[in-house]
Amino acid sequence: MTTAACSRSTDTASLPRDVTFDADDWNILARCWHPVALVRDLGDKPMGVTLLDAPLVIYRSGGDIVIADDLCPHRGVPLSMGKGDGQTVACAYHGFRFGAKGRCVRVPAHPDAAIPAKLNLRTYPAVERYGLIWTCLVPGGDTKIPPMPHWDDPDYQQINCPWIDIAGFAGRQVEGFIDVAHFAFVHTDTFADPDNPVVPPYTPRMTHDGFEAEYRSSVGNYPIGKSDRGRPGFEWLRHFRVHVPFVATLEIHFPDNGRLVIMNAASPVSARKTRMFAPMCRNFDKDLPLQDVYDFNLRVFEEDRALVEAQKPENLPLDPTLEAHVMADRSSIAYRRALRTMGLSQFFTS
């Protein structure tokens, strides 16, 4: 799992051309693992994505997934504009072809000549987990991909919802996901009760890579209008596990020992754009159409998106004196504390 040991370092990587982050913050975040794509979205065609302002290309080479800078080293054309065959990717400009580990394997203009090593791509690690493709721009540290409860449990159904783009900072989006006081004001068209805004006491517990918090209340999590929506007097338990910088899981305890786990994996495209991935797993309603899950999940996150995109400042102030706080904000305060522990700016730049 991700650790908080991503401290500031005097060894800096090459920053992206149009970087929107503070340089020191970028170097800390680049040493952490982030999701960049759904595995199911990657076919034979190369895919262009952006992480921390760095344009990347993802392509298949046999049974392996290759992630590299989205730039042909010959004349600087994005490889995501090219063609793939499941084994290699070919540049759209001169047809240079790249295969396993980003190696250049063919130069059509000189098919019999030796290929210089300078034509090989700069690649990054690629790991498939929870139906997502994860990478780390500055590998070699002690960070790991965060865990997801029950994902490998055979009694649970695994669900990969489509990703959602948000015109906001990843830290703001994650903080909204773990906020327990906004249900009665933001999610009243999906699952919450506008007449039930009270937040019972709860206490976050700091961990080596973030924190955990168990929040109990009478606010249900069934879609509004469902006939089997909860039970009178049932106490809902929401167990949050936050892994800095931008991953959180929420395990919701339903009646009859039902469990739903949602991973909120916020991928920082830039300091002002986030691609949010939401793998889920559950041990109930496993025969229902997946499209129903996709649609409901989208409605909930669309409600959140409107608020995140409107927040000012766009960044996430890590100095606790820069915004007002109440008791219900304990998770937010714990999250910002964990980010400060990583060594990120007191006023998280975006």
PATORVO-791168 format. One line per field, with one value per residue (C-alpha): residue number from 1; residue in three letters; chain; x, y, z. Coordinates in steps of 0.02 Angstrom, whole numbers. Last residue first. Layout:
% PATORVO-791168
n: [NUM ...]
res: [ala ...]
chain: [A ...]
east: [X ...]
north: [Y ...]
up: [Z ...]
% end
This chain:
% PATORVO-791168
n: [350 349 348 347 346 345 344 343 342 341 340 339 338 337 336 335 334 333 332 331 330 329 328 327 326 325 324 323 322 321 320 319 318 317 316 315 314 313 312 311 310 309 308 307 306 305 304 303 302 301 300 299 298 297 296 295 294 293 292 291 290 289 288 287 286 285 284 283 282 281 280 279 278 277 276 275 274 273 272 271 270 269 268 267 266 265 264 263 262 261 260 259 258 257 256 255 254 253 252 251 250 249 248 247 246 245 244 243 242 241 240 239 238 237 236 235 234 233 232 231 230 229 228 227 226 225 224 223 222 221 220 219 218 217 216 215 214 213 212 211 210 209 208 207 206 205 204 203 202 201 200 199 198 197 196 195 194 193 192 191 190 189 188 187 186 185 184 183 182 181 180 179 178 177 176 175 174 173 172 171 170 169 168 167 166 165 164 163 162 161 160 159 158 157 156 155 154 153 152 151 150 149 148 147 146 145 144 143 142 141 140 139 138 137 136 135 134 133 132 131 130 129 128 127 126 125 124 123 122 121 120 119 118 117 116 115 114 113 112 111 110 109 108 107 106 105 104 103 102 101 100 99 98 97 96 95 94 93 92 91 90 89 88 87 86 85 84 83 82 81 80 79 78 77 76 75 74 73 72 71 70 69 68 67 66 65 64 63 62 61 60 59 58 57 56 55 54 53 52 51 50 49 48 47 46 45 44 43 42 41 40 39 38 37 36 35 34 33 32 31 30 29 28 27 26 25 24 23 22 21 20 19 18 17 16 15 14 13 12 11 10 9 8 7 6 5 4 3 2 1]
res: [ser thr phe phe gln ser leu gly met thr arg leu ala arg arg tyr ala ile ser ser arg asp ala met val his ala glu leu thr pro asp leu pro leu asn glu pro lys gln ala glu val leu ala arg asp glu glu phe val arg leu asn phe asp tyr val asp gln leu pro leu asp lys asp phe asn arg cys met pro ala phe met arg thr lys arg ala ser val pro ser ala ala asn met ile val leu arg gly asn asp pro phe his ile glu leu thr ala val phe pro val his val arg phe his arg leu trp glu phe gly pro arg gly arg asp ser lys gly ile pro tyr asn gly val ser ser arg tyr glu ala glu phe gly asp his thr met arg pro thr tyr pro pro val val pro asn asp pro asp ala phe thr asp thr his val phe ala phe his ala val asp ile phe gly glu val gln arg gly ala phe gly ala ile asp ile trp pro cys asn ile gln gln tyr asp pro asp asp trp his pro met pro pro ile lys thr asp gly gly pro val leu cys thr trp ile leu gly tyr arg glu val ala pro tyr thr arg leu asn leu lys ala pro ile ala ala asp pro his ala pro val arg val cys arg gly lys ala gly phe arg phe gly his tyr ala cys ala val thr gln gly asp gly lys gly met ser leu pro val gly arg his pro cys leu asp asp ala ile val ile asp gly gly ser arg tyr ile val leu pro ala asp leu leu thr val gly met pro lys asp gly leu asp arg val leu ala val pro his trp cys arg ala leu ile asn trp asp asp ala asp phe thr val asp arg pro leu ser ala thr asp thr ser arg ser cys ala ala thr thr met]
chain: [A A A A A A A A A A A A A A A A A A A A A A A A A A A A A A A A A A A A A A A A A A A A A A A A A A A A A A A A A A A A A A A A A A A A A A A A A A A A A A A A A A A A A A A A A A A A A A A A A A A A A A A A A A A A A A A A A A A A A A A A A A A A A A A A A A A A A A A A A A A A A A A A A A A A A A A A A A A A A A A A A A A A A A A A A A A A A A A A A A A A A A A A A A A A A A A A A A A A A A A A A A A A A A A A A A A A A A A A A A A A A A A A A A A A A A A A A A A A A A A A A A A A A A A A A A A A A A A A A A A A A A A A A A A A A A A A A A A A A A A A A A A A A A A A A A A A A A A A A A A A A A A A A A A A A A A A A A A A A A A A A A A A A A A A A A A A A A A A A A A A A A A A A A A A A A]
east: [-139 -19 -49 -30 74 168 186 306 216 167 77 -32 -73 -123 -234 -323 -342 -420 -540 -587 -618 -728 -888 -814 -806 -670 -633 -502 -325 -276 -260 -114 -140 -245 -314 -304 -447 -465 -609 -729 -843 -770 -781 -963 -1024 -921 -1006 -1178 -1098 -1019 -1188 -1270 -1124 -1133 -1319 -1292 -1144 -1236 -1390 -1277 -1210 -1380 -1431 -1379 -1248 -1375 -1265 -1081 -1010 -858 -820 -692 -711 -587 -581 -485 -437 -401 -336 -168 -147 -206 -206 -286 -417 -446 -609 -626 -803 -836 -1014 -1051 -1210 -1216 -1406 -1425 -1286 -1112 -1025 -838 -767 -596 -483 -345 -266 -105 -119 -211 -379 -482 -663 -781 -963 -1078 -1265 -1372 -1540 -1682 -1813 -1738 -1649 -1726 -1816 -1943 -1810 -1868 -1707 -1557 -1500 -1361 -1450 -1420 -1453 -1273 -1107 -939 -783 -624 -456 -300 -159 -5 65 -106 -198 -361 -511 -638 -826 -965 -1136 -1161 -1336 -1405 -1559 -1704 -1625 -1618 -1481 -1482 -1489 -1583 -1539 -1353 -1284 -1368 -1409 -1250 -1130 -1078 -987 -840 -730 -775 -765 -587 -542 -608 -520 -355 -377 -392 -539 -613 -674 -665 -761 -705 -825 -871 -771 -870 -807 -940 -894 -902 -738 -646 -507 -582 -635 -545 -447 -261 -161 -27 146 273 448 543 614 492 482 330 232 99 -69 -184 -355 -466 -434 -248 -146 31 133 306 367 453 574 563 705 770 927 974 1022 938 1060 1020 924 752 820 669 552 641 589 608 619 615 476 488 409 375 405 386 451 316 381 246 106 226 195 145 192 120 -66 -67 -52 -69 -7 -79 -45 137 139 256 427 537 636 608 421 329 193 316 298 180 189 63 121 38 84 144 -7 -4 -9 55 94 83 156 49 41 -28 -94 -166 -146 -201 -119 -240 -235 -362 -351 -521 -542 -387 -462 -336 -210 -210 -80 70 177 352 280 180 338 426 272 261 441 409 247 116 49 186 181 344 338 470 628 653 720 845 852 705 547 467 369 378 190 165 53 0]
north: [1202 1221 1139 1282 1197 1116 927 840 675 720 873 756 654 813 864 698 704 878 821 669 776 896 856 943 1111 1195 1367 1385 1455 1411 1225 1254 1114 1223 1113 1200 1273 1412 1414 1270 1269 1115 1016 1065 1014 855 792 782 706 577 519 518 422 288 267 246 127 19 9 -31 -179 -264 -348 -527 -483 -393 -438 -473 -311 -245 -75 6 195 291 481 575 740 910 1070 1016 904 730 691 517 508 329 321 137 83 -69 -132 -259 -352 -434 -443 -253 -152 -112 15 -1 162 162 313 353 523 556 472 312 340 199 245 126 175 90 111 90 11 91 60 -49 -2 40 -119 -26 72 251 337 228 129 203 245 389 321 351 268 332 226 319 261 364 402 301 243 253 393 347 459 488 496 595 592 707 782 823 709 808 815 623 548 419 493 656 713 689 866 943 797 703 849 813 648 711 566 585 775 766 650 776 924 829 779 962 1011 1000 823 679 520 342 204 87 -71 -197 -352 -464 -532 -709 -752 -624 -543 -369 -393 -237 -134 -109 44 23 31 164 116 210 145 219 403 412 277 176 92 9 -24 -179 -188 -208 -212 -145 -44 22 171 181 298 242 166 269 318 134 146 24 -73 -57 -186 -102 73 183 64 84 -69 -139 19 -44 18 -129 -240 -159 3 33 183 217 387 506 399 309 121 26 -155 -324 -293 -221 -36 121 297 457 392 392 581 655 712 683 525 501 470 554 493 450 266 138 -40 -175 -354 -511 -471 -292 -187 1 149 321 455 646 711 847 744 599 616 481 428 253 146 40 -148 -134 -39 12 -152 -116 47 188 298 237 320 253 375 441 569 644 692 760 860 937 997 1073 1162 1089 1151 1076 1130 1050 905 909 808 712 790 715 836 743 793 647 505 403 417 242 180 0]
up: [-403 -258 -90 32 166 23 24 142 153 331 263 159 315 409 265 271 461 450 315 417 572 475 570 722 631 527 453 316 307 486 450 329 204 90 -51 -220 -320 -193 -211 -242 -396 -482 -320 -295 -468 -460 -303 -383 -538 -424 -360 -532 -608 -473 -507 -694 -679 -552 -662 -810 -713 -722 -558 -523 -391 -283 -132 -95 -163 -256 -329 -444 -451 -558 -553 -685 -607 -685 -605 -536 -686 -735 -549 -539 -403 -348 -250 -209 -165 -56 -30 106 149 319 318 315 229 296 184 149 81 1 -22 -145 -181 -83 31 75 160 232 269 358 340 465 443 598 559 658 525 389 229 61 9 -99 -191 -217 -162 -202 -51 55 217 337 512 566 606 544 558 513 447 414 294 248 415 496 588 674 636 776 753 834 750 599 594 421 424 350 177 177 67 -75 -250 -267 -91 -123 -104 50 163 113 143 322 296 192 134 -51 -43 25 -118 -246 -164 -163 -345 -401 -508 -682 -650 -774 -731 -761 -810 -666 -642 -541 -448 -371 -200 -133 -220 -111 -214 -206 -24 43 -84 -50 -101 -237 -159 -111 -56 -190 -353 -476 -528 -643 -553 -645 -622 -749 -674 -662 -476 -513 -673 -649 -775 -733 -835 -1004 -1092 -1272 -1373 -1519 -1424 -1420 -1604 -1724 -1833 -2018 -2120 -2120 -2156 -2203 -2111 -1943 -1843 -1667 -1560 -1381 -1268 -1149 -1281 -1449 -1543 -1730 -1827 -1958 -2013 -1950 -1874 -1759 -1751 -1594 -1564 -1513 -1504 -1680 -1643 -1747 -1717 -1645 -1469 -1521 -1506 -1638 -1576 -1728 -1689 -1502 -1534 -1393 -1277 -1141 -1104 -1029 -1097 -1055 -1070 -1138 -1316 -1323 -1279 -1280 -1161 -1211 -1084 -1079 -913 -830 -668 -769 -947 -1058 -1240 -1289 -1423 -1526 -1493 -1353 -1190 -1120 -1024 -919 -859 -868 -775 -595 -482 -386 -289 -329 -451 -307 -212 -366 -413 -239 -252 -424 -373 -487 -654 -762 -944 -1005 -884 -746 -766 -604 -446 -325 -177 -105 -13 75 -5 157 182 117 -21 0]
% end
